[in-house]
Amino acid sequence: MNDPAQQRTLEDPAGLMCRFASELEQVNHIDAAMDVLHGAVRRLGFDMVDYSYVPVCLLRDGQWASPPLETRNFPRDWAGKWQRHSTNDPYYHACLHGNDLWVDWWKVQQRSDLSADERSCLDFLGSQQMHQGVTIPIRLPAGQLAFVSGIGGRPPQRDGRIDEQVSRNLFAVAHYFHNAASEKRLRRAPSSFTSLSDREVECLAWAARGKTAENTALILGRSVETVRVHLKHAIAKLGAANCAHAAAKATFLGIIDP
């Protein structure tokens, strides 16, 4: 009997795109749009999908910004563990530094120049059964980036790569999805991706304006210790070294106004 994943790839590309576009036209929220995207990539034979729009990939200090991810069908406990690996993702790096129309995960895995942190990221993804996939980079002006990844579910070719026609179909789906999401403004508030609370954002915003914890405590009518706790949590969630670093990251990611 034929593999169901292989059967899903036999759908005519034009028919797949017509169905995808029609379904996407009817939604007006990112959650519903991601459900539609997941349906499309499943018809291509993948189990999981992610989408990200990254307004700034590289911060002024040279560090990578953590890409905010919308996901479907990812492992339940994946997000909490992913935080430490997100900026070391070699597939994400390849999106910005490469020129290919798509990033075949198998090809990245064969590279000999990956750093120890990038290898650790690949080991983590493997432990989550995310061994194979294709990421479609959508390179935008001023260093902005969006991407869609189809992950798992497809038996690879003998050399481990995903079939080229499947990658081409995913390329069409990814670009159509991003354009539709942009036109409909289907994005969450940036702070939601880092789980920053409203109070943490507020304290960080005052810190970015040069206010001390004491100043901020007076402005907000809170104790100095409470403000310091909010700032400490914000620094940890943003993966920053200190308050100034956290404020810079939050500004670049659009969480707080410049």
C-alpha positions in Angstrom: 0.0 0.0 0.0 1.3 3.5 -0.8 2.5 5.7 2.0 -0.3 8.3 2.9 2.3 11.0 3.1 3.4 10.2 -0.5 -0.3 10.2 -1.6 -0.8 13.7 -0.3 1.9 15.0 -2.6 0.1 13.9 -5.7 -2.4 16.7 -5.6 -2.0 19.0 -8.6 0.0 22.1 -7.6 -2.5 24.4 -9.3 -5.3 22.8 -7.5 -3.5 22.9 -4.2 -2.8 26.7 -4.6 -6.4 27.4 -5.6 -7.7 25.6 -2.6 -5.1 27.2 -0.3 -5.9 30.7 -1.6 -9.6 30.2 -1.2 -9.3 29.0 2.4 -6.9 31.8 3.3 -9.2 34.4 1.9 -11.9 33.5 4.4 -9.8 34.0 7.6 -9.0 37.2 9.5 -6.9 36.0 12.4 -3.4 34.5 12.6 -4.6 31.4 14.4 -7.1 30.5 11.6 -4.5 31.4 9.0 -2.0 29.0 10.6 -4.6 26.3 10.5 -5.0 26.9 6.8 -1.2 26.9 6.3 -0.9 23.6 8.2 -3.5 22.0 6.0 -1.6 23.0 2.9 1.8 21.7 4.1 0.1 18.5 5.2 -1.1 18.0 1.6 2.5 18.4 0.6 3.4 15.5 3.0 4.8 17.4 6.0 3.5 17.0 9.6 4.5 20.3 11.1 4.8 23.9 10.0 6.1 27.1 11.4 6.0 30.7 10.2 8.0 33.7 11.4 8.3 37.4 10.5 11.6 38.8 11.9 11.9 42.7 11.6 15.5 42.6 12.7 17.7 39.5 12.5 21.0 40.9 13.7 21.1 43.2 16.6 23.7 46.1 16.9 25.8 44.0 19.2 26.1 41.3 16.5 23.8 38.8 18.2 21.0 37.1 16.4 17.5 38.1 17.4 15.2 35.2 18.4 12.6 34.7 15.6 9.0 34.8 16.9 7.4 31.6 15.8 3.8 30.6 14.9 3.6 26.8 14.9 1.3 23.9 14.3 1.6 20.3 15.4 4.9 20.9 17.2 5.7 18.7 20.3 3.8 19.9 23.4 6.8 20.8 25.5 8.9 22.1 22.7 8.6 25.9 23.2 10.1 26.1 26.7 13.2 24.1 25.7 13.6 25.9 22.3 14.3 29.3 23.9 18.0 28.5 24.6 18.5 27.2 21.0 16.4 29.7 18.9 19.3 32.1 18.1 21.6 29.3 17.1 19.3 27.7 14.5 21.5 27.0 11.4 18.4 26.8 9.2 17.4 30.3 10.3 21.0 31.5 9.7 21.0 30.0 6.3 17.9 31.9 5.4 19.6 35.2 5.9 23.1 34.4 4.7 22.3 32.1 1.8 20.9 32.8 -1.7 18.9 29.6 -2.3 15.2 29.7 -2.9 14.8 27.2 -0.1 16.9 25.7 2.7 17.0 21.9 2.6 17.7 20.8 6.1 19.6 17.7 4.9 22.1 20.0 3.1 22.6 22.1 6.2 23.2 19.0 8.3 26.1 18.0 6.0 28.0 21.2 6.5 31.4 21.0 8.2 31.5 24.6 9.3 28.6 24.6 11.8 29.5 25.9 15.2 29.1 23.9 18.4 26.0 25.9 19.3 24.5 25.2 15.9 25.2 21.5 16.2 23.6 21.6 19.7 20.5 23.1 18.1 20.4 20.3 15.5 20.7 17.7 18.3 17.8 19.3 20.1 15.6 19.3 17.0 16.5 15.7 16.4 15.4 14.8 19.9 12.1 16.3 19.1 11.7 14.2 15.9 12.4 17.2 13.7 15.1 15.5 11.5 14.0 16.5 8.0 12.4 19.6 6.5 12.5 22.5 4.2 12.6 26.2 5.2 11.5 28.8 2.7 13.2 32.2 3.3 11.3 35.3 2.3 14.0 38.0 2.2 12.6 41.5 2.7 14.0 45.0 2.4 16.2 46.5 5.2 17.4 43.1 6.4 13.9 41.9 7.4 13.1 38.2 7.0 10.1 35.9 7.0 10.1 32.2 6.7 7.9 29.1 6.5 9.1 25.6 7.3 7.6 22.3 6.5 8.9 19.7 8.9 8.8 15.9 9.2 6.5 13.4 7.7 8.1 13.0 4.3 10.2 10.0 3.7 13.4 11.4 2.2 15.1 10.5 -1.0 18.0 8.1 -0.8 20.5 10.9 -0.2 18.2 12.4 2.5 17.0 15.4 0.5 13.3 16.4 0.1 12.0 16.1 -3.5 12.6 19.3 -5.5 9.0 19.5 -6.7 7.7 19.4 -3.1 10.1 22.2 -2.2 8.9 24.3 -5.2 5.3 23.8 -4.1 6.1 24.8 -0.5 7.9 27.9 -1.9 4.7 29.0 -3.6 2.6 28.3 -0.5 5.0 30.2 1.8 5.2 33.3 -0.3 1.5 33.4 -0.8 0.9 33.0 2.9 3.3 35.8 3.9 1.8 38.2 1.4 -1.7 37.5 2.6 -0.7 37.7 6.2 1.0 41.1 5.6 -1.9 42.5 3.7 -4.4 41.4 6.4 -2.0 42.4 9.2 -2.3 38.9 10.7 0.5 39.2 13.3 0.5 39.1 17.1 1.9 41.9 19.2 5.7 41.4 19.4 5.6 41.1 23.2 3.4 38.0 23.0 6.3 36.0 21.5 8.5 36.6 24.5 5.8 36.3 27.1 6.6 39.7 28.5 3.9 40.9 30.8 2.5 44.4 30.4 4.3 45.6 33.6 7.6 44.1 32.4 7.3 46.0 29.1 6.4 49.2 30.9 9.4 48.9 33.2 11.7 48.1 30.3 10.3 51.1 28.3 11.2 53.5 31.2 14.7 51.9 31.4 15.2 52.5 27.7 14.4 56.2 28.4 17.2 56.3 30.9 15.2 55.9 34.1 16.6 54.1 37.1 14.6 51.5 39.0 14.1 54.2 41.6 12.8 56.7 39.0 10.5 54.0 37.5 9.1 53.0 40.9 8.1 56.6 41.6 6.5 57.0 38.1 4.5 53.7 38.4 3.7 53.9 42.1 5.4 50.6 42.8 8.3 49.6 45.1 11.8 49.7 43.8 12.1 45.9 44.5 9.0 45.2 42.4 10.4 47.2 39.5 13.7 45.3 39.8 11.9 42.0 39.7 10.0 43.0 36.5 13.3 44.1 34.9 15.0 40.9 35.9 12.3 38.8 34.4 12.3 40.9 31.2 16.1 40.4 30.9 15.8 36.7 31.3 12.9 36.3 28.8 14.8 38.3 26.1 18.0 36.4 26.7 19.9 39.6 27.4 23.0 40.3 29.5 21.7 43.3 31.4 19.0 45.9 31.4 20.5 48.1 28.7 20.9 45.0 26.4 17.3 44.0 27.1 16.1 47.5 26.3 18.0 47.5 23.0 16.6 44.1 22.0 13.1 45.1 22.9 13.4 48.2 20.8 14.8 46.4 17.8 12.1 43.8 18.0 9.4 46.4 18.2 8.2 45.5 21.7 8.9 49.0 22.9 9.0 52.2 21.0 12.4 53.8 20.1 
